[in-house]
Amino acid sequence: MKKIFIAVAFLAAAYQGMAQQKKAVFVIIDGVSKDVLDKVPTPNLHAIAKEGALLAAYQGGELNEYNQTPTISAPGYYNVLTGVWFNKHNVPDNDIKAPNYHYPTIFRFFENQYPDKKTAVFSSWEDNRTKLVGEGLAQTGNLKLDHHFDGLELDTKKFPHDKARKFMSDIDQAVTDEAARYIKEEGPDLSWVYLEFTDDMGHMYGDSPKYTEAVQLADKRIGQLWDAIKLRKKEKGEDWLIIVTTDHGRDAKTGKDHGGQSARERASWIATNAKPVNKYAKQAQASVVDILPTIARFLDVKLSADEQKEIDGVPLIGKVSLAKPTAKKADGKISLTWVPEDTEGTVKVWLATTNDFNKTGQQDNYKLIGEVPVKQAKFDIDLSGETATGFYKVVLEGKYNTLNRWITK
């Protein structure tokens, strides 16, 4: 009897260890503004959100601030991948001429810490992997993914291009089929799935039945991925995080365009099974740069103090110290405010007058200016003893997260 008990205990412990294996997949559906999800039936996205949350979020950086970012596809993807806005990652359009690889993507953070775990990208657009993720580039440390399925738009024999762009819907389906297969059979630890057809229909038809059908088709494909994840959870006892979002909204007049800073073009969203999301996610408006620190926290990717100084996002899960920072320079001082999300601990205020990380990848020379209780929610930096450069980087370091602001000319 004792031997049976020990054997059962051993199996239970083994299963518990297996259940603790964490895996994450994020999906970007191109060009679907938040109002569309509010009125178009998307049962699979809402099934995911029922387990976690459907959050209003924003793309485009902060309106009229130094980090305002074009609401265009590639910048939108890169906001998600890097957890920073355009002023740092330097991708303003779909040409992707000179990404600033000093800001790592979630794939680099993950591969650097867990080189033996599996990563994968499934995408209609090859540039997502080769330019944005930067696979095989010296600038990314010759990053190597374990699996990719992309570039199908270049195969005009298998996917002949037609004016109605049915070929792109077929490509999205092929991408979904492969992603679902690989998830079920291989269980990648971190993967990205990108679906394009919705944006094509938006550009061609605007707000229309054709666009609505494309959104519902994307939701059906999300359901296919969700089924694969649920199967892995059931059969392997794994803990899966799925995050679905969009790269930009649409113009309010016709729904055909995007790229500007109207409310609808900036209106993104985040659907996730994360449970529970934290108070910040529920009470403050989230942004797409919050996705990287959320995935990092879920997958136990440790970001160094220096790396945290550069990330613009806030985790949507777990404890958070502070959010919504502001920094205004006037009368020889920088006035800082923030929203306390927890009363525990203090906030360390750091100041640098250089931008070396952005330019060279080297850490800036931060000076500790002061430390105050997080609940104080404000602090003034006296600039009388600082070099008048016209540029300042401020970092607010709390117990559970770190925020940053730039003061520019």
HUDAZI-V858043 format. One record per helix or strand. SS is the DSSP state (H for helix, E for strand). FROM is the first residue (numbers start at 1). TO is the last residue. If there is no record, write none. Layout:
ss & from & to
SS & FROM & TO
SS & FROM & TO
//
This chain:
ss & from & to
H & 2 & 19
E & 22 & 29
H & 34 & 39
H & 43 & 51
E & 53 & 58
H & 73 & 82
H & 86 & 89
H & 106 & 113
E & 119 & 123
H & 127 & 133
H & 138 & 140
E & 147 & 149
H & 152 & 154
H & 166 & 186
E & 190 & 195
H & 197 & 205
H & 209 & 236
E & 239 & 246
H & 263 & 266
E & 267 & 272
H & 279 & 283
E & 286 & 287
H & 290 & 298
H & 305 & 308
E & 322 & 330
E & 333 & 340
E & 346 & 352
H & 356 & 360
E & 367 & 373
H & 374 & 376
E & 378 & 382
E & 392 & 397
E & 402 & 407
//
